[in-house]
Amino acid sequence: MPRSAPTVSYKPKPGEIPTNPGVYRFRDADGRVLYVGKAKNLRARLSNYFAPLRTLHERTRRMVTTAASVEWTVVASDVDSLQLEYMWIKEFDPPFNVRYKDDKSYPFMAITLADEAPRVIVTRNRRIKGAKYFGPYPKVWAVHDTIDLMIKVFPIRTCSDSSYKKAMASGRPCFPGQIGRCGGPCSMKVSVEEHRAIVEDFVAFMSGGDQRFRRELTARMREASAAMDYEAAAVYRDRLQAIDAVLNKSALVLAADTDADLFGIAEDELAAAVQHFVIRGGRVRGVRATTIEKELDISGGDLVDQVLQRTYGNADGADIPRQVLVPAMPEDAADLEEWLRGRRGKSVTIQIAQRGRKAELMRTASLNAQQALMLHKTRRTSDYVARTQALTDLQEALDLAEAPLRIECFDVSHLGGTNVVASMVVFEDGLPRKDQYRSFKVEETTDDTDSLHQVLSRRLAYLDRPDEPQTVPEVDATGDGDVVTERRRTRFAYRPQLLVVDGGKPQVEAAARALRDAGHEEIALCGIAKRLEEVWLPGEEYPVILPRTSEALYLLQRLRDEAHRFAITHQRRRRRRDIQSVLAEIPGLGDARIKALLRHFGSVTSLRAATPEEIAELPGVGPKLAASIHSHLSGG
């Protein structure tokens, strides 16, 4: 389909699309389902896709022009559209819908409720028929420790199915039962019915009913003690200690009657990471991690919508909590609540965690999601096969003569136009070469494009110098920690095959001008614009659109993000150094007190905003010195 076409040829005629709620599917020429979506008003929603192509988001345009037809199904209510959308996404796995990658490495505790005598096991298999799952747990030993403590309170079966069958057939206890490690009917101590009751208590406790069991055991222990049945009282005491040990492994994070699922989400233009905290009885009973790859642009609320559908689409009613805490409210939150209420059989509320302990827990979940997203991107660019594919894809997409084995990426950072710095990061064979990172100070500039031209001109000048050591006063090298300045550096090992700049068409043209001025137009150049993740080439009117799941785009994004991180690190170091110089001018302030001040307030901004009284709270800083510091920093 040519880019100039006003819209696609398969656009339905006016009036054909109904205004009812429903679910729609885009298909390609081979009939493959490309995208599934739902709408409260099908006509209003689908008209967005059939606007003039030039007005569409780049990636929406790619989906629409890849498709050859669209079809829809009218449903009775918005809740029905939720269910149908979930079923179709699960059935067709459309490439333009968000794609999930669950972290399947974590172990679970499972109770095999479908068995005649259910047993407790450690497993990574989430498909055991009739099983009740708890977790996941971060380590296998953590599950085993929990089971060891739990069977002291609720002695249920732990032996294998073969041991159980052999024991029940022979009338002799199974071996774990003989040594006190199995409490099933196969231990010959309880009947099948009695054992089932203990299993139900086990499940109820793990589902959040811990306070009821503590009260009951405490009451029984006191009754036995009052009756001078000290042996029974000791058994109840040991069980109480085991319960406390289990509870201590999962601290009380919310009110004891809180049953909720909390979703922390971190996302960028290509992917998202979800941390699902399962809270029962006010305690975090498990954490589930999911990574999502996005092909089309999707809002935070729509992403939450998709996550909730997938989480609860096949869930048992007992696994759906009273409360669902999310970072952004879906547009159809009321419909989702009704859908969840229908599955649970009881009321369910969806809320944003805005204050108090729930907000603190949301920040914790979001921080974990951010770290998971960073790890996902790092692992992807560190994988040899993915790196090779990324470099090959870049070569083809940018029409390069060879794969870009050395790539240098530049970013400019400033504070309201002041304290301008720029960074250069180096990737070789798809991996960072941190020993060759550079940061530049830009003394005078008119805007970001001018700063970029200056920095690239300075860097490119080194390509034509001989190989002897050079003095490079404006250059810093860094690792992951503090920036280390080195005054003598040898020339770069070899010239880059590709320069990447953070930005769109204006930044790319400024970089191209620097290449022309330096006489190095043989070096390939591109820019990556953050909002849409478009790849711009010099002299081109339209950007190159790489598939959102392509390894090449992930590599470019990692380069850009690393350059941005390094620029911010250098700028913060300069600001810290500047404020230390200012503070050193104050009589009575030495290096130790300056460092203590910055460490106590955490940032220059917080220190400048502090009152004399707040500054005086720091040990060793009296009211008079605090007043001097405040006056000096405020320009008084």
Secondary structure, 3 states (H helix, E strand, C coil): CCCCCCCCCCCCCCCCCCCCCEEEEEECCCCCEEEEEEECCHHHHHHHHCCCHHHCCHHHHHHHHHCCEEEEEECCCHHHHHHHHHHHHHHHCCCCCCEEEECCCCCEEEEECCCCCCEEEEECCCCCCCEEEECCCCCHHHHHHHHHHHHHHCCCECCCHHHHHHHHHHCCCCHHHHCCCCCCHHHCCCCHHHHHHHHHHHHHHHCCCHHHHHHHHHHHHHHHHHCCCHHHHHHHHHHHHHHHHHHHCCCECCCCCCCEEEEEEEECCCEEEEEEEEEECCEEEEEEEEEEECCCCCCHHHHHHHHHHHHHCCCCHHHCCCEEEECCCCCCHHHHHHHHHHHHCCCCEEEECCCHHHHHHHHHHHHHHHHHHHHHHHHHHHCHHHHHHHHHHHHHHCCCCCCCCEEEEEEEEEECCEEEEEEEEEEECCEECHHHCEEEECCCCCCHHHHHHHHHHHHHHHHHCCCCCEECCCCEEECCCCEEECCEECCCCCCCCEEEEECCHHHHHHHHHHHHHHCCCCCEEEEEECCCCEEECCCCCCCECCCCCCHHHHHHHHHHHHHHHHHHHHHHHHHHHHHHHHHHCCCCCCHHHHHHHHHHHCCHHHHHHCCHHHHHCCCCCCHHHHHHHHHHHCCC
